């Protein structure tokens, strides 16, 4: 998942203090939701993105049992990686949604 700002800025240092606080809280909600619904070994966060000049923060998991030599972008190379269908993703999105406050 990723968290992005409504206001378009190219990097973290161009955000306003209130935006930074809102992002931190949203990333925390995402991490807690992923932990509750997937039960991963780790939940990580990363700010990266050179191809789009718009701030967004990635939040992603490392599944239990992932071999140490499998990098965070190499999960597709691990034969034992969890496999999901588009229906699985839709169901997960529905479960994750319950962890976030309404509008």
OpenMM code with the backbone's topology and positions (N, CA, C; nanometers):
from openmm import Vec3, app, unit

residues = "UNK UNK UNK UNK UNK UNK UNK UNK UNK UNK UNK UNK UNK UNK UNK UNK UNK UNK UNK UNK UNK UNK UNK UNK UNK UNK UNK UNK UNK UNK UNK UNK UNK UNK UNK UNK UNK UNK UNK UNK UNK UNK UNK UNK UNK UNK UNK UNK UNK UNK UNK UNK UNK UNK UNK UNK UNK UNK UNK UNK UNK UNK UNK UNK UNK UNK UNK UNK UNK UNK UNK UNK UNK UNK UNK UNK UNK UNK UNK UNK UNK UNK UNK UNK UNK UNK UNK UNK UNK UNK UNK UNK UNK UNK UNK UNK UNK UNK UNK UNK UNK UNK UNK".split()
positions = [
    Vec3(0.0849, -0.1169, 0.0000),
    Vec3(0.0000, 0.0000, 0.0000),
    Vec3(0.0890, 0.1226, 0.0000),
    Vec3(0.0316, 0.2351, -0.0355),
    Vec3(0.1080, 0.3571, -0.0187),
    Vec3(0.0170, 0.4713, 0.0225),
    Vec3(0.0798, 0.5667, 0.0892),
    Vec3(0.0117, 0.6860, 0.1367),
    Vec3(0.0657, 0.8023, 0.0548),
    Vec3(-0.0249, 0.8826, 0.0005),
    Vec3(0.0207, 0.9979, -0.0758),
    Vec3(-0.0561, 1.1222, -0.0324),
    Vec3(0.0033, 1.2349, -0.0564),
    Vec3(-0.0580, 1.3619, -0.0195),
    Vec3(-0.1548, 1.4071, -0.1285),
    Vec3(-0.2511, 1.4877, -0.0890),
    Vec3(-0.3419, 1.5465, -0.1885),
    Vec3(-0.2709, 1.6576, -0.2650),
    Vec3(-0.1911, 1.7350, -0.1900),
    Vec3(-0.1162, 1.8432, -0.2532),
    Vec3(0.0071, 1.7822, -0.3198),
    Vec3(0.0308, 1.8204, -0.4424),
    Vec3(0.1429, 1.7624, -0.5156),
    Vec3(0.2726, 1.8347, -0.4823),
    Vec3(0.3636, 1.7611, -0.4221),
    Vec3(0.4995, 1.8080, -0.3968),
    Vec3(0.5935, 1.6952, -0.4369),
    Vec3(0.7122, 1.7274, -0.4835),
    Vec3(0.8010, 1.6220, -0.5308),
    Vec3(0.8749, 1.5455, -0.4214),
    Vec3(0.8845, 1.6016, -0.3002),
    Vec3(0.9647, 1.5316, -0.2003),
    Vec3(0.9185, 1.5644, -0.0584),
    Vec3(0.9628, 1.4837, 0.0329),
    Vec3(0.9258, 1.4924, 0.1744),
    Vec3(0.9545, 1.6296, 0.2338),
    Vec3(1.0663, 1.6884, 0.1996),
    Vec3(1.1060, 1.8161, 0.2605),
    Vec3(1.0188, 1.9341, 0.2169),
    Vec3(0.9346, 1.9142, 0.1173),
    Vec3(0.8482, 2.0222, 0.0716),
    Vec3(0.7075, 2.0158, 0.1319),
    Vec3(0.6845, 1.9188, 0.2190),
    Vec3(0.5549, 1.9075, 0.2857),
    Vec3(0.5439, 2.0070, 0.4002),
    Vec3(0.4216, 2.0457, 0.4314),
    Vec3(0.3946, 2.1327, 0.5457),
    Vec3(0.3890, 2.0464, 0.6730),
    Vec3(0.4156, 2.1045, 0.7895),
    Vec3(0.4143, 2.0263, 0.9143),
    Vec3(0.2854, 1.9468, 0.9354),
    Vec3(0.1707, 2.0049, 0.9056),
    Vec3(0.0447, 1.9324, 0.9222),
    Vec3(0.0333, 1.8125, 0.8301),
    Vec3(0.0873, 1.8262, 0.7090),
    Vec3(0.0865, 1.7150, 0.6140),
    Vec3(0.1757, 1.6018, 0.6634),
    Vec3(0.2894, 1.6373, 0.7195),
    Vec3(0.3816, 1.5360, 0.7713),
    Vec3(0.3145, 1.4565, 0.8833),
    Vec3(0.2456, 1.5274, 0.9729),
    Vec3(0.1751, 1.4595, 1.0819),
    Vec3(0.0654, 1.3677, 1.0308),
    Vec3(-0.0093, 1.4150, 0.9310),
    Vec3(-0.1170, 1.3336, 0.8743),
    Vec3(-0.0615, 1.2096, 0.8046),
    Vec3(0.0496, 1.2255, 0.7354),
    Vec3(0.1125, 1.1111, 0.6692),
    Vec3(0.1606, 1.0098, 0.7724),
    Vec3(0.2261, 1.0580, 0.8765),
    Vec3(0.2749, 0.9669, 0.9806),
    Vec3(0.1601, 0.8867, 1.0408),
    Vec3(0.0493, 0.9526, 1.0688),
    Vec3(-0.0649, 0.8817, 1.1267),
    Vec3(-0.1239, 0.7825, 1.0269),
    Vec3(-0.1354, 0.8215, 0.9000),
    Vec3(-0.1893, 0.7306, 0.7991),
    Vec3(-0.1004, 0.6087, 0.7802),
    Vec3(0.0309, 0.6293, 0.7785),
    Vec3(0.1241, 0.5170, 0.7644),
    Vec3(0.1106, 0.4236, 0.8843),
    Vec3(0.0929, 0.4797, 1.0031),
    Vec3(0.0735, 0.3994, 1.1240),
    Vec3(-0.0532, 0.3152, 1.1124),
    Vec3(-0.1641, 0.3775, 1.0634),
    Vec3(-0.2879, 0.3013, 1.0444),
    Vec3(-0.2689, 0.1882, 0.9441),
    Vec3(-0.2015, 0.2171, 0.8340),
    Vec3(-0.1771, 0.1149, 0.7321),
    Vec3(-0.0950, 0.0002, 0.7908),
    Vec3(0.0118, 0.0334, 0.8623),
    Vec3(0.0978, -0.0703, 0.9208),
    Vec3(0.0188, -0.1577, 1.0180),
    Vec3(-0.0624, -0.0971, 1.1021),
    Vec3(-0.1431, -0.1731, 1.1987),
    Vec3(-0.2469, -0.2592, 1.1270),
    Vec3(-0.3074, -0.2079, 1.0212),
    Vec3(-0.4064, -0.2846, 0.9458),
    Vec3(-0.3414, -0.4050, 0.8783),
    Vec3(-0.2260, -0.3827, 0.8160),
    Vec3(-0.1551, -0.4940, 0.7524),
    Vec3(-0.1135, -0.5986, 0.8546),
    Vec3(-0.0651, -0.5541, 0.9692),
    Vec3(-0.0259, -0.6469, 1.0752),
    Vec3(-0.1466, -0.7304, 1.1202),
    Vec3(-0.2613, -0.6665, 1.1372),
    Vec3(-0.3806, -0.7359, 1.1850),
    Vec3(-0.4363, -0.8347, 1.0820),
    Vec3(-0.4320, -0.7988, 0.9559),
    Vec3(-0.4963, -0.8809, 0.8535),
    Vec3(-0.4054, -0.9838, 0.7881),
    Vec3(-0.2759, -0.9572, 0.7830),
    Vec3(-0.1839, -1.0483, 0.7140),
    Vec3(-0.0941, -1.1239, 0.8114),
    Vec3(-0.0700, -1.0669, 0.9282),
    Vec3(0.0195, -1.1233, 1.0294),
    Vec3(0.1593, -1.1505, 0.9710),
    Vec3(0.2222, -1.0452, 0.9147),
    Vec3(0.3546, -1.0628, 0.8551),
    Vec3(0.4638, -1.0677, 0.9620),
    Vec3(0.5826, -1.1062, 0.9201),
    Vec3(0.6970, -1.1013, 1.0108),
    Vec3(0.7350, -0.9561, 1.0380),
    Vec3(0.7335, -0.8734, 0.9334),
    Vec3(0.7700, -0.7322, 0.9461),
    Vec3(0.6750, -0.6466, 0.8624),
    Vec3(0.6587, -0.5216, 0.9048),
    Vec3(0.5941, -0.4201, 0.8225),
    Vec3(0.6975, -0.3099, 0.8046),
    Vec3(0.7254, -0.2767, 0.6795),
    Vec3(0.8258, -0.1766, 0.6471),
    Vec3(0.7614, -0.0550, 0.5816),
    Vec3(0.8352, 0.0545, 0.5813),
    Vec3(0.7921, 0.1761, 0.5143),
    Vec3(0.9107, 0.2325, 0.4378),
    Vec3(0.8817, 0.2917, 0.3232),
    Vec3(0.9878, 0.3427, 0.2373),
    Vec3(0.9365, 0.4629, 0.1587),
    Vec3(1.0160, 0.5666, 0.1540),
    Vec3(0.9862, 0.6811, 0.0684),
    Vec3(1.0842, 0.6742, -0.0477),
    Vec3(1.0317, 0.6523, -0.1663),
    Vec3(1.1151, 0.6446, -0.2859),
    Vec3(1.0277, 0.6770, -0.4057),
    Vec3(1.0869, 0.7157, -0.5107),
    Vec3(1.0100, 0.7409, -0.6309),
    Vec3(1.0738, 0.8470, -0.7169),
    Vec3(1.1492, 0.8037, -0.8117),
    Vec3(1.2143, 0.8979, -0.9022),
    Vec3(1.1345, 0.9188, -1.0289),
    Vec3(1.0441, 0.8279, -1.0595),
    Vec3(0.9745, 0.8370, -1.1882),
    Vec3(0.8559, 0.9330, -1.1847),
    Vec3(0.8043, 0.9635, -1.0662),
    Vec3(0.6907, 1.0555, -1.0535),
    Vec3(0.7279, 1.1611, -0.9507),
    Vec3(0.7177, 1.2876, -0.9882),
    Vec3(0.7538, 1.3962, -0.8959),
    Vec3(0.6353, 1.4270, -0.8042),
    Vec3(0.5987, 1.3276, -0.7250),
    Vec3(0.4882, 1.3412, -0.6310),
    Vec3(0.5188, 1.2550, -0.5092),
    Vec3(0.5126, 1.3149, -0.3920),
    Vec3(0.5446, 1.2410, -0.2708),
    Vec3(0.4441, 1.1288, -0.2462),
    Vec3(0.4962, 1.0113, -0.2149),
    Vec3(0.4158, 0.9011, -0.1635),
    Vec3(0.5065, 0.8101, -0.0823),
    Vec3(0.4471, 0.7476, 0.0187),
    Vec3(0.5236, 0.6612, 0.1095),
    Vec3(0.4675, 0.5196, 0.0999),
    Vec3(0.5530, 0.4254, 0.0661),
    Vec3(0.5149, 0.2853, 0.0535),
    Vec3(0.5109, 0.2212, 0.1918),
    Vec3(0.4143, 0.1324, 0.2118),
    Vec3(0.4071, 0.0502, 0.3327),
    Vec3(0.3879, -0.0926, 0.2841),
    Vec3(0.4783, -0.1815, 0.3230),
    Vec3(0.4743, -0.3169, 0.2698),
    Vec3(0.5187, -0.4168, 0.3760),
    Vec3(0.4892, -0.5433, 0.3511),
    Vec3(0.5177, -0.6476, 0.4500),
    Vec3(0.6255, -0.7435, 0.4009),
    Vec3(0.6829, -0.8113, 0.4981),
    Vec3(0.7705, -0.9260, 0.4709),
    Vec3(0.7043, -1.0446, 0.5394),
    Vec3(0.6662, -1.1415, 0.4611),
    Vec3(0.5925, -1.2552, 0.5140),
    Vec3(0.6805, -1.3456, 0.5997),
    Vec3(0.6187, -1.4065, 0.6973),
    Vec3(0.6867, -1.5046, 0.7820),
    Vec3(0.7435, -1.6134, 0.6918),
    Vec3(0.8670, -1.6518, 0.7156),
    Vec3(0.9300, -1.7591, 0.6390),
    Vec3(1.0051, -1.7139, 0.5157),
    Vec3(1.0038, -1.5837, 0.4864),
    Vec3(1.0788, -1.5356, 0.3711),
    Vec3(1.2282, -1.5577, 0.3964),
    Vec3(1.2972, -1.6260, 0.3076),
    Vec3(1.4407, -1.6487, 0.3279),
    Vec3(1.5175, -1.5163, 0.3371),
    Vec3(1.6212, -1.5150, 0.4187),
    Vec3(1.7001, -1.3934, 0.4389),
    Vec3(1.7617, -1.3401, 0.3103),
    Vec3(1.7910, -1.4271, 0.2148),
    Vec3(1.8564, -1.3814, 0.0921),
    Vec3(1.7577, -1.3272, -0.0119),
    Vec3(1.6291, -1.3234, 0.0197),
    Vec3(1.5302, -1.2668, -0.0708),
    Vec3(1.5142, -1.1191, -0.0374),
    Vec3(1.5524, -1.0327, -0.1314),
    Vec3(1.5422, -0.8886, -0.1108),
    Vec3(1.3977, -0.8424, -0.1120),
    Vec3(1.3749, -0.7203, -0.0653),
    Vec3(1.2371, -0.6715, -0.0529),
    Vec3(1.1680, -0.6542, -0.1872),
    Vec3(1.2412, -0.6421, -0.2942),
    Vec3(1.1787, -0.6327, -0.4267),
    Vec3(1.1842, -0.7649, -0.5027),
    Vec3(1.2347, -0.8702, -0.4380),
    Vec3(1.2551, -0.9975, -0.5067),
    Vec3(1.1611, -1.1083, -0.4628),
    Vec3(1.0502, -1.0733, -0.3971),
    Vec3(0.9576, -1.1747, -0.3487),
    Vec3(0.9069, -1.2664, -0.4581),
    Vec3(0.8943, -1.2135, -0.5788),
    Vec3(0.8464, -1.2938, -0.6913),
    Vec3(0.9445, -1.4064, -0.7275),
    Vec3(1.0702, -1.3946, -0.6805),
    Vec3(1.1711, -1.4973, -0.7095),
    Vec3(1.1679, -1.6128, -0.6085),
    Vec3(1.0934, -1.5969, -0.5014),
    Vec3(1.0864, -1.6973, -0.3957),
    Vec3(0.9716, -1.7935, -0.4268),
    Vec3(1.0051, -1.9187, -0.4493),
    Vec3(0.9043, -2.0183, -0.4856),
    Vec3(0.7990, -2.0358, -0.3760),
    Vec3(0.8360, -2.0124, -0.2499),
    Vec3(0.7422, -2.0309, -0.1397),
    Vec3(0.6608, -1.9076, -0.1053),
    Vec3(0.6747, -1.8020, -0.1842),
    Vec3(0.6025, -1.6774, -0.1555),
    Vec3(0.4517, -1.7002, -0.1625),
    Vec3(0.3766, -1.6331, -0.0747),
    Vec3(0.2308, -1.6445, -0.0828),
    Vec3(0.1816, -1.5970, -0.2192),
    Vec3(0.0886, -1.6696, -0.2766),
    Vec3(0.0296, -1.6342, -0.4057),
    Vec3(-0.1161, -1.5992, -0.3815),
    Vec3(-0.1616, -1.4945, -0.4466),
    Vec3(-0.2997, -1.4511, -0.4282),
    Vec3(-0.3642, -1.4233, -0.5631),
    Vec3(-0.4948, -1.4286, -0.5636),
    Vec3(-0.5724, -1.3981, -0.6835),
    Vec3(-0.6272, -1.2560, -0.6715),
    Vec3(-0.6869, -1.2067, -0.7770),
    Vec3(-0.7476, -1.0740, -0.7700),
    Vec3(-0.8634, -1.0741, -0.6704),
    Vec3(-0.9350, -1.1855, -0.6586),
    Vec3(-1.0408, -1.1950, -0.5576),
    Vec3(-0.9830, -1.1869, -0.4167),
    Vec3(-0.8684, -1.2516, -0.3942),
    Vec3(-0.8017, -1.2432, -0.2638),
    Vec3(-0.7670, -1.0987, -0.2302),
    Vec3(-0.7184, -1.0249, -0.3295),
    Vec3(-0.6811, -0.8845, -0.3087),
    Vec3(-0.8052, -0.8019, -0.2757),
    Vec3(-0.9132, -0.8242, -0.3466),
    Vec3(-1.0365, -0.7504, -0.3188),
    Vec3(-1.0872, -0.7786, -0.1781),
    Vec3(-1.0812, -0.9040, -0.1372),
    Vec3(-1.1246, -0.9391, -0.0016),
    Vec3(-1.0340, -0.8737, 0.1026),
    Vec3(-0.9048, -0.8739, 0.0781),
    Vec3(-0.8113, -0.8092, 0.1706),
    Vec3(-0.8400, -0.6604, 0.1796),
    Vec3(-0.8658, -0.5960, 0.0670),
    Vec3(-0.8977, -0.4524, 0.0688),
    Vec3(-1.0201, -0.4253, 0.1554),
    Vec3(-1.1208, -0.5095, 0.1450),
    Vec3(-1.2396, -0.4937, 0.2276),
    Vec3(-1.2086, -0.5079, 0.3760),
    Vec3(-1.1240, -0.6042, 0.4088),
    Vec3(-1.0861, -0.6230, 0.5502),
    Vec3(-1.0000, -0.5073, 0.5987),
    Vec3(-0.9085, -0.4599, 0.5165),
    Vec3(-0.8225, -0.3479, 0.5563),
    Vec3(-0.9038, -0.2215, 0.5792),
    Vec3(-1.0043, -0.2005, 0.4982),
    Vec3(-1.0856, -0.0801, 0.5067),
    Vec3(-1.1454, -0.0616, 0.6459),
    Vec3(-1.1770, -0.1687, 0.7136),
    Vec3(-1.2371, -0.1606, 0.8475),
    Vec3(-1.1421, -0.1007, 0.9509),
    Vec3(-1.0137, -0.0937, 0.9193),
    Vec3(-0.9136, -0.0438, 1.0146),
    Vec3(-0.8932, 0.1084, 1.0071),
    Vec3(-0.9611, 0.1736, 0.9140),
    Vec3(-0.9397, 0.3160, 0.8927),
    Vec3(-1.0620, 0.3962, 0.9329),
    Vec3(-1.0398, 0.5165, 0.9861),
    Vec3(-1.1550, 0.5995, 1.0226),
    Vec3(-1.2291, 0.6454, 0.8963),
    Vec3(-1.3555, 0.6716, 0.9108),
    Vec3(-1.4365, 0.7184, 0.7977),
    Vec3(-1.4041, 0.8608, 0.7601),
    Vec3(-1.4663, 0.9081, 0.6514),
    Vec3(-1.4364, 1.0443, 0.6040),
    Vec3(-1.4752, 1.1522, 0.7031),
] * unit.nanometer
topology = app.Topology()
chain = topology.addChain("A")
for resn in residues:
    res = topology.addResidue(resn, chain)
    for name in ("N", "CA", "C"):
        topology.addAtom(name, app.Element.getBySymbol(name[0]), res)
